[in-house]
Amino acid sequence: MKRRIPRSQWLPALLLVYMLAMGLYFGRDLIEQGETMRLVIVSAVEVLLITALYFFLRKKEKG
């Protein structure tokens, strides 16, 4: 019997992997252009949104 992975786990994990890939892809160029603070702020906001999504989906799944 297969156990389904809850959406509150796989969706935030997928978004986190996507965020990391985009950070690696665009991060070097942003740092070279002197936009390090922009990269840090955008990454922090994305992590906060992914965390909020996790708790929202978890609450929705429980009831």
PDBQT receptor file of N, H, CA, C and O in Angstrom, charges set to zero:
ATOM      1  N   MET A   1       0.846  -1.187   0.000  1.00  0.00    +0.000 N 
ATOM      2  CA  MET A   1       0.000   0.000   0.000  1.00  0.00    +0.000 C 
ATOM      3  C   MET A   1       0.885   1.242   0.000  1.00  0.00    +0.000 C 
ATOM      4  O   MET A   1       1.755   1.394   0.857  1.00  0.00    +0.000 OA
ATOM      5  N   LYS A   2       0.658   2.116  -0.956  1.00  0.00    +0.000 N 
ATOM      6  H   LYS A   2      -0.049   1.993  -1.652  1.00  0.00    +0.000 HD
ATOM      7  CA  LYS A   2       1.453   3.330  -1.063  1.00  0.00    +0.000 C 
ATOM      8  C   LYS A   2       0.898   4.417  -0.153  1.00  0.00    +0.000 C 
ATOM      9  O   LYS A   2      -0.312   4.609  -0.035  1.00  0.00    +0.000 OA
ATOM     10  N   ARG A   3       1.820   5.114   0.479  1.00  0.00    +0.000 N 
ATOM     11  H   ARG A   3       2.803   4.958   0.383  1.00  0.00    +0.000 HD
ATOM     12  CA  ARG A   3       1.431   6.242   1.329  1.00  0.00    +0.000 C 
ATOM     13  C   ARG A   3       1.659   7.519   0.532  1.00  0.00    +0.000 C 
ATOM     14  O   ARG A   3       2.744   7.738  -0.006  1.00  0.00    +0.000 OA
ATOM     15  N   ARG A   4       0.653   8.342   0.461  1.00  0.00    +0.000 N 
ATOM     16  H   ARG A   4      -0.228   8.164   0.899  1.00  0.00    +0.000 HD
ATOM     17  CA  ARG A   4       0.761   9.595  -0.280  1.00  0.00    +0.000 C 
ATOM     18  C   ARG A   4       1.536  10.624   0.519  1.00  0.00    +0.000 C 
ATOM     19  O   ARG A   4       1.370  10.735   1.734  1.00  0.00    +0.000 OA
ATOM     20  N   ILE A   5       2.369  11.365  -0.158  1.00  0.00    +0.000 N 
ATOM     21  H   ILE A   5       2.503  11.275  -1.145  1.00  0.00    +0.000 HD
ATOM     22  CA  ILE A   5       3.106  12.454   0.482  1.00  0.00    +0.000 C 
ATOM     23  C   ILE A   5       2.178  13.670   0.509  1.00  0.00    +0.000 C 
ATOM     24  O   ILE A   5       1.654  14.071  -0.530  1.00  0.00    +0.000 OA
ATOM     25  N   PRO A   6       1.974  14.255   1.685  1.00  0.00    +0.000 N 
ATOM     26  CA  PRO A   6       1.069  15.400   1.780  1.00  0.00    +0.000 C 
ATOM     27  C   PRO A   6       1.567  16.590   0.953  1.00  0.00    +0.000 C 
ATOM     28  O   PRO A   6       2.769  16.821   0.820  1.00  0.00    +0.000 OA
ATOM     29  N   ARG A   7       0.615  17.327   0.408  1.00  0.00    +0.000 N 
ATOM     30  H   ARG A   7      -0.361  17.140   0.516  1.00  0.00    +0.000 HD
ATOM     31  CA  ARG A   7       0.942  18.511  -0.388  1.00  0.00    +0.000 C 
ATOM     32  C   ARG A   7       1.724  19.534   0.432  1.00  0.00    +0.000 C 
ATOM     33  O   ARG A   7       2.536  20.281  -0.115  1.00  0.00    +0.000 OA
ATOM     34  N   SER A   8       1.480  19.571   1.748  1.00  0.00    +0.000 N 
ATOM     35  H   SER A   8       0.821  18.965   2.192  1.00  0.00    +0.000 HD
ATOM     36  CA  SER A   8       2.175  20.536   2.600  1.00  0.00    +0.000 C 
ATOM     37  C   SER A   8       3.664  20.223   2.709  1.00  0.00    +0.000 C 
ATOM     38  O   SER A   8       4.432  21.042   3.213  1.00  0.00    +0.000 OA
ATOM     39  N   GLN A   9       4.075  19.053   2.246  1.00  0.00    +0.000 N 
ATOM     40  H   GLN A   9       3.451  18.388   1.836  1.00  0.00    +0.000 HD
ATOM     41  CA  GLN A   9       5.493  18.702   2.275  1.00  0.00    +0.000 C 
ATOM     42  C   GLN A   9       6.135  18.806   0.900  1.00  0.00    +0.000 C 
ATOM     43  O   GLN A   9       7.215  19.385   0.776  1.00  0.00    +0.000 OA
ATOM     44  N   TRP A  10       5.507  18.264  -0.132  1.00  0.00    +0.000 N 
ATOM     45  H   TRP A  10       4.630  17.794  -0.031  1.00  0.00    +0.000 HD
ATOM     46  CA  TRP A  10       6.178  18.227  -1.423  1.00  0.00    +0.000 C 
ATOM     47  C   TRP A  10       6.147  19.565  -2.152  1.00  0.00    +0.000 C 
ATOM     48  O   TRP A  10       7.099  19.891  -2.862  1.00  0.00    +0.000 OA
ATOM     49  N   LEU A  11       5.089  20.345  -1.999  1.00  0.00    +0.000 N 
ATOM     50  H   LEU A  11       4.316  20.080  -1.422  1.00  0.00    +0.000 HD
ATOM     51  CA  LEU A  11       5.017  21.623  -2.714  1.00  0.00    +0.000 C 
ATOM     52  C   LEU A  11       6.033  22.634  -2.181  1.00  0.00    +0.000 C 
ATOM     53  O   LEU A  11       6.759  23.223  -2.981  1.00  0.00    +0.000 OA
ATOM     54  N   PRO A  12       6.118  22.864  -0.862  1.00  0.00    +0.000 N 
ATOM     55  CA  PRO A  12       7.167  23.769  -0.376  1.00  0.00    +0.000 C 
ATOM     56  C   PRO A  12       8.584  23.269  -0.684  1.00  0.00    +0.000 C 
ATOM     57  O   PRO A  12       9.480  24.068  -0.959  1.00  0.00    +0.000 OA
ATOM     58  N   ALA A  13       8.782  21.960  -0.638  1.00  0.00    +0.000 N 
ATOM     59  H   ALA A  13       8.055  21.311  -0.415  1.00  0.00    +0.000 HD
ATOM     60  CA  ALA A  13      10.110  21.415  -0.958  1.00  0.00    +0.000 C 
ATOM     61  C   ALA A  13      10.461  21.684  -2.422  1.00  0.00    +0.000 C 
ATOM     62  O   ALA A  13      11.597  22.040  -2.735  1.00  0.00    +0.000 OA
ATOM     63  N   LEU A  14       9.494  21.515  -3.311  1.00  0.00    +0.000 N 
ATOM     64  H   LEU A  14       8.571  21.226  -3.057  1.00  0.00    +0.000 HD
ATOM     65  CA  LEU A  14       9.717  21.788  -4.726  1.00  0.00    +0.000 C 
ATOM     66  C   LEU A  14      10.015  23.269  -4.958  1.00  0.00    +0.000 C 
ATOM     67  O   LEU A  14      10.905  23.612  -5.736  1.00  0.00    +0.000 OA
ATOM     68  N   LEU A  15       9.279  24.134  -4.288  1.00  0.00    +0.000 N 
ATOM     69  H   LEU A  15       8.556  23.856  -3.656  1.00  0.00    +0.000 HD
ATOM     70  CA  LEU A  15       9.525  25.571  -4.424  1.00  0.00    +0.000 C 
ATOM     71  C   LEU A  15      10.890  25.970  -3.857  1.00  0.00    +0.000 C 
ATOM     72  O   LEU A  15      11.548  26.864  -4.389  1.00  0.00    +0.000 OA
ATOM     73  N   LEU A  16      11.309  25.316  -2.791  1.00  0.00    +0.000 N 
ATOM     74  H   LEU A  16      10.775  24.589  -2.358  1.00  0.00    +0.000 HD
ATOM     75  CA  LEU A  16      12.623  25.588  -2.219  1.00  0.00    +0.000 C 
ATOM     76  C   LEU A  16      13.732  25.173  -3.179  1.00  0.00    +0.000 C 
ATOM     77  O   LEU A  16      14.714  25.897  -3.338  1.00  0.00    +0.000 OA
ATOM     78  N   VAL A  17      13.584  24.022  -3.816  1.00  0.00    +0.000 N 
ATOM     79  H   VAL A  17      12.786  23.433  -3.686  1.00  0.00    +0.000 HD
ATOM     80  CA  VAL A  17      14.564  23.580  -4.813  1.00  0.00    +0.000 C 
ATOM     81  C   VAL A  17      14.597  24.553  -5.986  1.00  0.00    +0.000 C 
ATOM     82  O   VAL A  17      15.670  24.884  -6.490  1.00  0.00    +0.000 OA
ATOM     83  N   TYR A  18      13.433  25.010  -6.420  1.00  0.00    +0.000 N 
ATOM     84  H   TYR A  18      12.561  24.742  -6.011  1.00  0.00    +0.000 HD
ATOM     85  CA  TYR A  18      13.353  25.992  -7.503  1.00  0.00    +0.000 C 
ATOM     86  C   TYR A  18      14.051  27.292  -7.105  1.00  0.00    +0.000 C 
ATOM     87  O   TYR A  18      14.801  27.863  -7.897  1.00  0.00    +0.000 OA
ATOM     88  N   MET A  19      13.804  27.759  -5.882  1.00  0.00    +0.000 N 
ATOM     89  H   MET A  19      13.195  27.295  -5.239  1.00  0.00    +0.000 HD
ATOM     90  CA  MET A  19      14.430  28.986  -5.405  1.00  0.00    +0.000 C 
ATOM     91  C   MET A  19      15.955  28.849  -5.382  1.00  0.00    +0.000 C 
ATOM     92  O   MET A  19      16.670  29.760  -5.799  1.00  0.00    +0.000 OA
ATOM     93  N   LEU A  20      16.441  27.715  -4.898  1.00  0.00    +0.000 N 
ATOM     94  H   LEU A  20      15.860  26.975  -4.559  1.00  0.00    +0.000 HD
ATOM     95  CA  LEU A  20      17.882  27.489  -4.857  1.00  0.00    +0.000 C 
ATOM     96  C   LEU A  20      18.483  27.452  -6.262  1.00  0.00    +0.000 C 
ATOM     97  O   LEU A  20      19.563  27.997  -6.488  1.00  0.00    +0.000 OA
ATOM     98  N   ALA A  21      17.797  26.817  -7.198  1.00  0.00    +0.000 N 
ATOM     99  H   ALA A  21      16.919  26.374  -7.015  1.00  0.00    +0.000 HD
ATOM    100  CA  ALA A  21      18.284  26.756  -8.575  1.00  0.00    +0.000 C 
ATOM    101  C   ALA A  21      18.342  28.149  -9.200  1.00  0.00    +0.000 C 
ATOM    102  O   ALA A  21      19.314  28.489  -9.874  1.00  0.00    +0.000 OA
ATOM    103  N   MET A  22      17.312  28.944  -8.979  1.00  0.00    +0.000 N 
ATOM    104  H   MET A  22      16.523  28.667  -8.431  1.00  0.00    +0.000 HD
ATOM    105  CA  MET A  22      17.317  30.306  -9.517  1.00  0.00    +0.000 C 
ATOM    106  C   MET A  22      18.397  31.162  -8.843  1.00  0.00    +0.000 C 
ATOM    107  O   MET A  22      19.027  32.000  -9.487  1.00  0.00    +0.000 OA
ATOM    108  N   GLY A  23      18.597  30.945  -7.560  1.00  0.00    +0.000 N 
ATOM    109  H   GLY A  23      18.085  30.264  -7.036  1.00  0.00    +0.000 HD
ATOM    110  CA  GLY A  23      19.653  31.675  -6.859  1.00  0.00    +0.000 C 
ATOM    111  C   GLY A  23      21.033  31.338  -7.393  1.00  0.00    +0.000 C 
ATOM    112  O   GLY A  23      21.884  32.217  -7.529  1.00  0.00    +0.000 OA
ATOM    113  N   LEU A  24      21.254  30.071  -7.694  1.00  0.00    +0.000 N 
ATOM    114  H   LEU A  24      20.563  29.357  -7.583  1.00  0.00    +0.000 HD
ATOM    115  CA  LEU A  24      22.538  29.675  -8.271  1.00  0.00    +0.000 C 
ATOM    116  C   LEU A  24      22.700  30.200  -9.690  1.00  0.00    +0.000 C 
ATOM    117  O   LEU A  24      23.795  30.593 -10.093  1.00  0.00    +0.000 OA
ATOM    118  N   TYR A  25      21.615  30.203 -10.439  1.00  0.00    +0.000 N 
ATOM    119  H   TYR A  25      20.726  29.884 -10.111  1.00  0.00    +0.000 HD
ATOM    120  CA  TYR A  25      21.670  30.631 -11.834  1.00  0.00    +0.000 C 
ATOM    121  C   TYR A  25      21.872  32.146 -11.961  1.00  0.00    +0.000 C 
ATOM    122  O   TYR A  25      22.718  32.600 -12.731  1.00  0.00    +0.000 OA
ATOM    123  N   PHE A  26      21.090  32.926 -11.201  1.00  0.00    +0.000 N 
ATOM    124  H   PHE A  26      20.403  32.557 -10.576  1.00  0.00    +0.000 HD
ATOM    125  CA  PHE A  26      21.149  34.382 -11.308  1.00  0.00    +0.000 C 
ATOM    126  C   PHE A  26      22.027  35.034 -10.245  1.00  0.00    +0.000 C 
ATOM    127  O   PHE A  26      22.426  36.188 -10.398  1.00  0.00    +0.000 OA
ATOM    128  N   GLY A  27      22.329  34.313  -9.177  1.00  0.00    +0.000 N 
ATOM    129  H   GLY A  27      22.004  33.375  -9.053  1.00  0.00    +0.000 HD
ATOM    130  CA  GLY A  27      23.040  34.903  -8.045  1.00  0.00    +0.000 C 
ATOM    131  C   GLY A  27      24.404  35.458  -8.381  1.00  0.00    +0.000 C 
ATOM    132  O   GLY A  27      24.765  36.546  -7.933  1.00  0.00    +0.000 OA
ATOM    133  N   ARG A  28      25.160  34.723  -9.162  1.00  0.00    +0.000 N 
ATOM    134  H   ARG A  28      24.867  33.839  -9.526  1.00  0.00    +0.000 HD
ATOM    135  CA  ARG A  28      26.511  35.176  -9.499  1.00  0.00    +0.000 C 
ATOM    136  C   ARG A  28      26.482  36.506 -10.253  1.00  0.00    +0.000 C 
ATOM    137  O   ARG A  28      27.270  37.406  -9.963  1.00  0.00    +0.000 OA
ATOM    138  N   ASP A  29      25.576  36.627 -11.217  1.00  0.00    +0.000 N 
ATOM    139  H   ASP A  29      24.935  35.896 -11.453  1.00  0.00    +0.000 HD
ATOM    140  CA  ASP A  29      25.465  37.870 -11.971  1.00  0.00    +0.000 C 
ATOM    141  C   ASP A  29      25.037  39.025 -11.069  1.00  0.00    +0.000 C 
ATOM    142  O   ASP A  29      25.568  40.129 -11.182  1.00  0.00    +0.000 OA
ATOM    143  N   LEU A  30      24.087  38.779 -10.182  1.00  0.00    +0.000 N 
ATOM    144  H   LEU A  30      23.655  37.882 -10.090  1.00  0.00    +0.000 HD
ATOM    145  CA  LEU A  30      23.640  39.842  -9.279  1.00  0.00    +0.000 C 
ATOM    146  C   LEU A  30      24.766  40.289  -8.355  1.00  0.00    +0.000 C 
ATOM    147  O   LEU A  30      24.925  41.484  -8.106  1.00  0.00    +0.000 OA
ATOM    148  N   ILE A  31      25.539  39.351  -7.850  1.00  0.00    +0.000 N 
ATOM    149  H   ILE A  31      25.410  38.380  -8.052  1.00  0.00    +0.000 HD
ATOM    150  CA  ILE A  31      26.650  39.705  -6.966  1.00  0.00    +0.000 C 
ATOM    151  C   ILE A  31      27.713  40.498  -7.727  1.00  0.00    +0.000 C 
ATOM    152  O   ILE A  31      28.252  41.474  -7.206  1.00  0.00    +0.000 OA
ATOM    153  N   GLU A  32      28.015  40.079  -8.958  1.00  0.00    +0.000 N 
ATOM    154  H   GLU A  32      27.577  39.286  -9.381  1.00  0.00    +0.000 HD
ATOM    155  CA  GLU A  32      28.993  40.801  -9.772  1.00  0.00    +0.000 C 
ATOM    156  C   GLU A  32      28.533  42.218 -10.102  1.00  0.00    +0.000 C 
ATOM    157  O   GLU A  32      29.360  43.117 -10.254  1.00  0.00    +0.000 OA
ATOM    158  N   GLN A  33      27.230  42.423 -10.212  1.00  0.00    +0.000 N 
ATOM    159  H   GLN A  33      26.558  41.693 -10.088  1.00  0.00    +0.000 HD
ATOM    160  CA  GLN A  33      26.691  43.744 -10.516  1.00  0.00    +0.000 C 
ATOM    161  C   GLN A  33      26.502  44.593  -9.264  1.00  0.00    +0.000 C 
ATOM    162  O   GLN A  33      26.026  45.725  -9.341  1.00  0.00    +0.000 OA
ATOM    163  N   GLY A  34      26.874  44.047  -8.117  1.00  0.00    +0.000 N 
ATOM    164  H   GLY A  34      27.261  43.127  -8.054  1.00  0.00    +0.000 HD
ATOM    165  CA  GLY A  34      26.766  44.808  -6.878  1.00  0.00    +0.000 C 
ATOM    166  C   GLY A  34      25.381  44.796  -6.266  1.00  0.00    +0.000 C 
ATOM    167  O   GLY A  34      25.061  45.669  -5.460  1.00  0.00    +0.000 OA
ATOM    168  N   GLU A  35      24.566  43.849  -6.619  1.00  0.00    +0.000 N 
ATOM    169  H   GLU A  35      24.826  43.140  -7.274  1.00  0.00    +0.000 HD
ATOM    170  CA  GLU A  35      23.194  43.779  -6.104  1.00  0.00    +0.000 C 
ATOM    171  C   GLU A  35      23.053  42.638  -5.103  1.00  0.00    +0.000 C 
ATOM    172  O   GLU A  35      22.081  41.883  -5.146  1.00  0.00    +0.000 OA
ATOM    173  N   THR A  36      24.013  42.517  -4.212  1.00  0.00    +0.000 N 
ATOM    174  H   THR A  36      24.802  43.130  -4.177  1.00  0.00    +0.000 HD
ATOM    175  CA  THR A  36      23.994  41.455  -3.219  1.00  0.00    +0.000 C 
ATOM    176  C   THR A  36      22.796  41.594  -2.281  1.00  0.00    +0.000 C 
ATOM    177  O   THR A  36      22.146  40.605  -1.944  1.00  0.00    +0.000 OA
ATOM    178  N   MET A  37      22.510  42.824  -1.863  1.00  0.00    +0.000 N 
ATOM    179  H   MET A  37      23.038  43.627  -2.136  1.00  0.00    +0.000 HD
ATOM    180  CA  MET A  37      21.394  43.050  -0.939  1.00  0.00    +0.000 C 
ATOM    181  C   MET A  37      20.073  42.653  -1.583  1.00  0.00    +0.000 C 
ATOM    182  O   MET A  37      19.196  42.108  -0.911  1.00  0.00    +0.000 OA
ATOM    183  N   ARG A  38      19.922  42.916  -2.862  1.00  0.00    +0.000 N 
ATOM    184  H   ARG A  38      20.634  43.358  -3.408  1.00  0.00    +0.000 HD
ATOM    185  CA  ARG A  38      18.700  42.522  -3.576  1.00  0.00    +0.000 C 
ATOM    186  C   ARG A  38      18.534  41.007  -3.545  1.00  0.00    +0.000 C 
ATOM    187  O   ARG A  38      17.439  40.502  -3.299  1.00  0.00    +0.000 OA
ATOM    188  N   LEU A  39      19.619  40.287  -3.793  1.00  0.00    +0.000 N 
ATOM    189  H   LEU A  39      20.509  40.697  -3.993  1.00  0.00    +0.000 HD
ATOM    190  CA  LEU A  39      19.585  38.830  -3.770  1.00  0.00    +0.000 C 
ATOM    191  C   LEU A  39      19.204  38.312  -2.387  1.00  0.00    +0.000 C 
ATOM    192  O   LEU A  39      18.398  37.388  -2.266  1.00  0.00    +0.000 OA
ATOM    193  N   VAL A  40      19.777  38.902  -1.351  1.00  0.00    +0.000 N 
ATOM    194  H   VAL A  40      20.432  39.652  -1.448  1.00  0.00    +0.000 HD
ATOM    195  CA  VAL A  40      19.494  38.467   0.020  1.00  0.00    +0.000 C 
ATOM    196  C   VAL A  40      18.039  38.752   0.393  1.00  0.00    +0.000 C 
ATOM    197  O   VAL A  40      17.370  37.902   0.981  1.00  0.00    +0.000 OA
ATOM    198  N   ILE A  41      17.558  39.931   0.057  1.00  0.00    +0.000 N 
ATOM    199  H   ILE A  41      18.102  40.621  -0.420  1.00  0.00    +0.000 HD
ATOM    200  CA  ILE A  41      16.181  40.308   0.406  1.00  0.00    +0.000 C 
ATOM    201  C   ILE A  41      15.171  39.425  -0.327  1.00  0.00    +0.000 C 
ATOM    202  O   ILE A  41      14.216  38.936   0.277  1.00  0.00    +0.000 OA
ATOM    203  N   VAL A  42      15.383  39.224  -1.614  1.00  0.00    +0.000 N 
ATOM    204  H   VAL A  42      16.159  39.621  -2.104  1.00  0.00    +0.000 HD
ATOM    205  CA  VAL A  42      14.458  38.392  -2.394  1.00  0.00    +0.000 C 
ATOM    206  C   VAL A  42      14.466  36.963  -1.861  1.00  0.00    +0.000 C 
ATOM    207  O   VAL A  42      13.411  36.339  -1.746  1.00  0.00    +0.000 OA
ATOM    208  N   SER A  43      15.642  36.442  -1.538  1.00  0.00    +0.000 N 
ATOM    209  H   SER A  43      16.499  36.949  -1.632  1.00  0.00    +0.000 HD
ATOM    210  CA  SER A  43      15.730  35.081  -0.999  1.00  0.00    +0.000 C 
ATOM    211  C   SER A  43      15.016  34.972   0.344  1.00  0.00    +0.000 C 
ATOM    212  O   SER A  43      14.312  33.994   0.597  1.00  0.00    +0.000 OA
ATOM    213  N   ALA A  44      15.195  35.968   1.203  1.00  0.00    +0.000 N 
ATOM    214  H   ALA A  44      15.767  36.762   0.998  1.00  0.00    +0.000 HD
ATOM    215  CA  ALA A  44      14.543  35.944   2.513  1.00  0.00    +0.000 C 
ATOM    216  C   ALA A  44      13.020  35.995   2.376  1.00  0.00    +0.000 C 
ATOM    217  O   ALA A  44      12.308  35.280   3.081  1.00  0.00    +0.000 OA
ATOM    218  N   VAL A  45      12.528  36.829   1.479  1.00  0.00    +0.000 N 
ATOM    219  H   VAL A  45      13.107  37.410   0.907  1.00  0.00    +0.000 HD
ATOM    220  CA  VAL A  45      11.078  36.925   1.265  1.00  0.00    +0.000 C 
ATOM    221  C   VAL A  45      10.538  35.604   0.713  1.00  0.00    +0.000 C 
ATOM    222  O   VAL A  45       9.467  35.152   1.117  1.00  0.00    +0.000 OA
ATOM    223  N   GLU A  46      11.274  34.993  -0.201  1.00  0.00    +0.000 N 
ATOM    224  H   GLU A  46      12.144  35.361  -0.529  1.00  0.00    +0.000 HD
ATOM    225  CA  GLU A  46      10.832  33.715  -0.754  1.00  0.00    +0.000 C 
ATOM    226  C   GLU A  46      10.776  32.631   0.323  1.00  0.00    +0.000 C 
ATOM    227  O   GLU A  46       9.842  31.830   0.351  1.00  0.00    +0.000 OA
ATOM    228  N   VAL A  47      11.765  32.605   1.199  1.00  0.00    +0.000 N 
ATOM    229  H   VAL A  47      12.525  33.256   1.176  1.00  0.00    +0.000 HD
ATOM    230  CA  VAL A  47      11.761  31.612   2.286  1.00  0.00    +0.000 C 
ATOM    231  C   VAL A  47      10.571  31.853   3.217  1.00  0.00    +0.000 C 
ATOM    232  O   VAL A  47       9.925  30.900   3.653  1.00  0.00    +0.000 OA
ATOM    233  N   LEU A  48      10.280  33.103   3.521  1.00  0.00    +0.000 N 
ATOM    234  H   LEU A  48      10.805  33.878   3.167  1.00  0.00    +0.000 HD
ATOM    235  CA  LEU A  48       9.119  33.413   4.367  1.00  0.00    +0.000 C 
ATOM    236  C   LEU A  48       7.811  32.974   3.702  1.00  0.00    +0.000 C 
ATOM    237  O   LEU A  48       6.931  32.425   4.365  1.00  0.00    +0.000 OA
ATOM    238  N   LEU A  49       7.684  33.211   2.410  1.00  0.00    +0.000 N 
ATOM    239  H   LEU A  49       8.398  33.657   1.871  1.00  0.00    +0.000 HD
ATOM    240  CA  LEU A  49       6.466  32.804   1.701  1.00  0.00    +0.000 C 
ATOM    241  C   LEU A  49       6.330  31.286   1.632  1.00  0.00    +0.000 C 
ATOM    242  O   LEU A  49       5.229  30.754   1.777  1.00  0.00    +0.000 OA
ATOM    243  N   ILE A  50       7.429  30.597   1.412  1.00  0.00    +0.000 N 
ATOM    244  H   ILE A  50       8.323  31.030   1.294  1.00  0.00    +0.000 HD
ATOM    245  CA  ILE A  50       7.389  29.129   1.376  1.00  0.00    +0.000 C 
ATOM    246  C   ILE A  50       7.024  28.571   2.742  1.00  0.00    +0.000 C 
ATOM    247  O   ILE A  50       6.272  27.602   2.840  1.00  0.00    +0.000 OA
ATOM    248  N   THR A  51       7.556  29.183   3.800  1.00  0.00    +0.000 N 
ATOM    249  H   THR A  51       8.167  29.971   3.720  1.00  0.00    +0.000 HD
ATOM    250  CA  THR A  51       7.221  28.759   5.158  1.00  0.00    +0.000 C 
ATOM    251  C   THR A  51       5.737  28.996   5.446  1.00  0.00    +0.000 C 
ATOM    252  O   THR A  51       5.065  28.133   6.011  1.00  0.00    +0.000 OA
ATOM    253  N   ALA A  52       5.234  30.155   5.059  1.00  0.00    +0.000 N 
ATOM    254  H   ALA A  52       5.779  30.856   4.599  1.00  0.00    +0.000 HD
ATOM    255  CA  ALA A  52       3.812  30.455   5.255  1.00  0.00    +0.000 C 
ATOM    256  C   ALA A  52       2.941  29.470   4.478  1.00  0.00    +0.000 C 
ATOM    257  O   ALA A  52       1.910  29.021   4.978  1.00  0.00    +0.000 OA
ATOM    258  N   LEU A  53       3.354  29.137   3.263  1.00  0.00    +0.000 N 
ATOM    259  H   LEU A  53       4.192  29.502   2.857  1.00  0.00    +0.000 HD
ATOM    260  CA  LEU A  53       2.614  28.161   2.463  1.00  0.00    +0.000 C 
ATOM    261  C   LEU A  53       2.577  26.810   3.157  1.00  0.00    +0.000 C 
ATOM    262  O   LEU A  53       1.535  26.156   3.184  1.00  0.00    +0.000 OA
ATOM    263  N   TYR A  54       3.696  26.389   3.715  1.00  0.00    +0.000 N 
ATOM    264  H   TYR A  54       4.542  26.921   3.693  1.00  0.00    +0.000 HD
ATOM    265  CA  TYR A  54       3.756  25.109   4.424  1.00  0.00    +0.000 C 
ATOM    266  C   TYR A  54       2.732  25.070   5.563  1.00  0.00    +0.000 C 
ATOM    267  O   TYR A  54       1.963  24.116   5.682  1.00  0.00    +0.000 OA
ATOM    268  N   PHE A  55       2.728  26.119   6.405  1.00  0.00    +0.000 N 
ATOM    269  H   PHE A  55       3.352  26.895   6.309  1.00  0.00    +0.000 HD
ATOM    270  CA  PHE A  55       1.796  26.125   7.540  1.00  0.00    +0.000 C 
ATOM    271  C   PHE A  55       0.344  26.247   7.092  1.00  0.00    +0.000 C 
ATOM    272  O   PHE A  55      -0.543  25.646   7.699  1.00  0.00    +0.000 OA
ATOM    273  N   PHE A  56       0.092  27.018   6.036  1.00  0.00    +0.000 N 
ATOM    274  H   PHE A  56       0.812  27.506   5.542  1.00  0.00    +0.000 HD
ATOM    275  CA  PHE A  56      -1.278  27.130   5.513  1.00  0.00    +0.000 C 
ATOM    276  C   PHE A  56      -1.780  25.793   4.995  1.00  0.00    +0.000 C 
ATOM    277  O   PHE A  56      -2.896  25.382   5.312  1.00  0.00    +0.000 OA
ATOM    278  N   LEU A  57      -0.960  25.111   4.196  1.00  0.00    +0.000 N 
ATOM    279  H   LEU A  57      -0.054  25.445   3.939  1.00  0.00    +0.000 HD
ATOM    280  CA  LEU A  57      -1.381  23.811   3.653  1.00  0.00    +0.000 C 
ATOM    281  C   LEU A  57      -1.526  22.763   4.745  1.00  0.00    +0.000 C 
ATOM    282  O   LEU A  57      -2.422  21.920   4.690  1.00  0.00    +0.000 OA
ATOM    283  N   ARG A  58      -0.647  22.815   5.734  1.00  0.00    +0.000 N 
ATOM    284  H   ARG A  58       0.081  23.499   5.779  1.00  0.00    +0.000 HD
ATOM    285  CA  ARG A  58      -0.723  21.865   6.835  1.00  0.00    +0.000 C 
ATOM    286  C   ARG A  58      -2.020  22.036   7.622  1.00  0.00    +0.000 C 
ATOM    287  O   ARG A  58      -2.670  21.057   7.989  1.00  0.00    +0.000 OA
ATOM    288  N   LYS A  59      -2.388  23.298   7.877  1.00  0.00    +0.000 N 
ATOM    289  H   LYS A  59      -1.860  24.094   7.579  1.00  0.00    +0.000 HD
ATOM    290  CA  LYS A  59      -3.628  23.574   8.601  1.00  0.00    +0.000 C 
ATOM    291  C   LYS A  59      -4.833  23.120   7.767  1.00  0.00    +0.000 C 
ATOM    292  O   LYS A  59      -5.791  22.568   8.308  1.00  0.00    +0.000 OA
ATOM    293  N   LYS A  60      -4.783  23.352   6.464  1.00  0.00    +0.000 N 
ATOM    294  H   LYS A  60      -4.004  23.801   6.025  1.00  0.00    +0.000 HD
ATOM    295  CA  LYS A  60      -5.873  22.960   5.581  1.00  0.00    +0.000 C 
ATOM    296  C   LYS A  60      -6.030  21.435   5.534  1.00  0.00    +0.000 C 
ATOM    297  O   LYS A  60      -7.154  20.934   5.482  1.00  0.00    +0.000 OA
ATOM    298  N   GLU A  61      -4.925  20.699   5.553  1.00  0.00    +0.000 N 
ATOM    299  H   GLU A  61      -4.012  21.106   5.595  1.00  0.00    +0.000 HD
ATOM    300  CA  GLU A  61      -4.995  19.237   5.509  1.00  0.00    +0.000 C 
ATOM    301  C   GLU A  61      -5.546  18.641   6.801  1.00  0.00    +0.000 C 
ATOM    302  O   GLU A  61      -6.207  17.603   6.776  1.00  0.00    +0.000 OA
ATOM    303  N   LYS A  62      -5.274  19.294   7.926  1.00  0.00    +0.000 N 
ATOM    304  H   LYS A  62      -4.737  20.137   7.947  1.00  0.00    +0.000 HD
ATOM    305  CA  LYS A  62      -5.734  18.762   9.213  1.00  0.00    +0.000 C 
ATOM    306  C   LYS A  62      -7.221  18.967   9.443  1.00  0.00    +0.000 C 
ATOM    307  O   LYS A  62      -7.833  18.240  10.225  1.00  0.00    +0.000 OA
ATOM    308  N   GLY A  63      -7.793  19.925   8.787  1.00  0.00    +0.000 N 
ATOM    309  H   GLY A  63      -7.296  20.516   8.152  1.00  0.00    +0.000 HD
ATOM    310  CA  GLY A  63      -9.208  20.056   9.055  1.00  0.00    +0.000 C 
ATOM    311  C   GLY A  63      -9.793  21.223   8.463  1.00  0.00    +0.000 C 
ATOM    312  O   GLY A  63     -10.993  21.456   8.613  1.00  0.00    +0.000 OA
TER     313      GLY A  63
